[in-house]
Amino acid sequence: MRKLVAGNWKMNGLKADGLALARALVLRAAAGDPPECELAVCPPATLVGAVGETLRGSGIALGGQDCHAESSGAHTGDIAAVMLRDLGCTYVIVGHSERRANHGESDAQVRAKAKAARGAGLIPILCIGETLAERDAGEALDVVERQLAGSLPDGLKDEQIVIAYEPVWAIGTGRTPTTDDVAAVHARIRKILKDRVKNGAGARVLYGGSVKPANALELLGVANVDGALVGGASLNAADFWAIAQHCP
Ligand code: PEP
């Protein structure tokens, strides 16, 4: 299985910033010594097309940050999975905790989005993760299991889905779980994937939450961690590249 390091740019960057960042990654890819892992970037919707043009031929994949469950219609402001596919996307993030919290997205809605992504030929990067209160209450494994059970579509094969475990309290905070805690959650996710996904042992499970060059080696070395979803550090080409270079 080839690991995946995906950058979630979130709502950051005007055209000049996004294109400069994409160009910096393309230059690194062309300079030789590419990372062993697959790389992907998920720019804001306004930049997906232009960044996709810049990345063309670089081997760096493109992704969206969200999609609607329908393929077209009266959904002002939303983006269909097929539209992302049309711009050259391979991936789309669904169920990010910021969307679950800020837009009230339920597991059922996330599941519908993941199904729509598959219908459009995209690979969903399906995010799950517990809040700090849930972790402190000793509920992290149960929460993750419930979210995954509720938001994972049926009938998928290993290469058709990526799961991202992102503890809400670790996103953008500089805090990370212990490697033992990451290992425990990823082992539970793997067990569910083996039950629910064809060849679930081969499906990639990313860790996300304050991944930086300084902690990437340790986090990416944990059992059943098949890459990283990187927020803040993906806005800096050198940091994003350094994280990918740490992918064993
Ligand atoms: C994210 O939001 O997906 C994320 C992992 O953010 P950060 O790396 O900034 O914690």
Residues whose N, C-alpha, C, O or C-beta is under 5 A from the ligand:
A	BS01	PEP	N8 A170 I171 G172 T173 G208 G209 S210 V211 L229 V230 G231 G232 A233
